Amino acid sequence: MRNRLYAGAAAVAAATALLALTTSPAGATGTPVLTIAGTSTAVAVGDSLSAGLVSGTLATMYNPGTTTGVKCTVSTIGGTVSSNPTAPGTASGPVSTLTFSGCTSNVVGVTGVNSLTMTNLPYTLSISDAAGFPVSLTAASGSVQAAVNLKTLAGNAICTYKSTSGSLNGSATNTPPKITMSNQNFTKLTGPSICFASIDFSAAYGPVTDTTLGGTVFVN
């Protein structure tokens, strides 16, 4: 009888252990923070990532609380992966490209936009698998900065700005696959009076593509 009880207890323990393994969170089974959508393939260190604006959206730099300022129909962000740990954790890597084109302005006295440029590159993009998949974009030194070159009735005006918090923050989603940054405030560094004292930057990029492996990047 005693042997049967021991055997039964061992069987229950084994079944419990198996159940725990099959119901463990992704992080406990070795899943990395970033994988290729629909697969268990990890995004590898050194892979190149790239994303454009979500279809049908704009990148904007507006006077806070308004829709007055600069809007761009095209923007691209790109870089490489330097860290992709097992979840839970934060994946990160340098961003060497953040460009804008197709930009226009509805500011009174502005007749066109020569360029909108993010400066003080490279940046570091960090994506966490914590609740809400928080994302941050930080400069390697100093703060994230921007320069807007405007055509005006009085000639060209260059407005320079720096991120008020020093970085840009947002969040990622897998359905749909995108990174969103909304109303990220910049304060004016230099420029004539036609340059707003502050601006809010908003953009949604997606899907993020691993151009080395091919495929959309998911956060786990």
C-alpha positions, 0 to 999 in steps of 0.5 A, a space after each residue: 500500500 505504501 509503495 502504491 501511495 508513493 507511486 501515486 504521489 510521484 505521478 501527481 507531481 510529474 503531472 503538475 510539473 508538466 502542466 506548469 511547463 506547458 502554461 509558463 509565460 513566454 519569457 520562462 521558455 526562453 522567448 526573446 523580446 523581439 521575434 519575427 511575426 508568426 514564428 519563434 525566430 528571434 530577431 538577431 543582434 546585428 539585424 537591420 530594422 526599418 519602418 515607414 509611417 503607418 499607411 494613411 498617417 502623417 508625421 506632424 510637428 504642431 503648435 501644442 493644442 492645434 493643427 497648425 505647423 508642419 506635416 509630412 507624408 513620408 518618414 522613415 526610421 531605421 537602425 540595427 539591433 544591439 540587444 534582444 534578451 530573453 523576455 521579460 526585458 528590453 530590446 535596444 539598438 542604435 537608430 542611424 536614420 530618421 528622415 522626413 519628406 513631403 512636408 508642408 506648412 499651414 503657418 501664416 507667412 510660410 510658403 513652403 518647407 525646405 526640410 525637417 531634420 532630426 539632429 544629434 543622431 545617432 539615437 537609441 531605440 528601446 522596446 520593452 515587453 512590459 505592460 503596454 510595450 513602452 518605447 523610448 528614443 534617446 540621443 547618445 549624447 544630450 537630447 533629441 533635437 530637430 531643425 525645421 527649415 521654412 520658406 517664408 515671405 521674408 526668406 528662409 527661416 531655420 527653427 531649431 528645437 530640443 526634446 523637452 524631456 530629452 527623449 521621445 516616448 511612445 508604445 508599440 502594439 502587435 495588432 496592428 504592428 506599429 510604434 506610436 509617439 504622440 504629442 512629444 514636446 519640443 522647446 525652441 532653441 533658436 530661430 526668428 519669431 515665426 518659429 513657435 516657442 514649442 511644438 508637439 511631435 506625433 508619428 506612427 511607424 509600422 510595421 517594423 521590418 527585419 530587413 536582414 531576415 525578412 518579416 514583421 517584428 513582434 514584441 513578446 
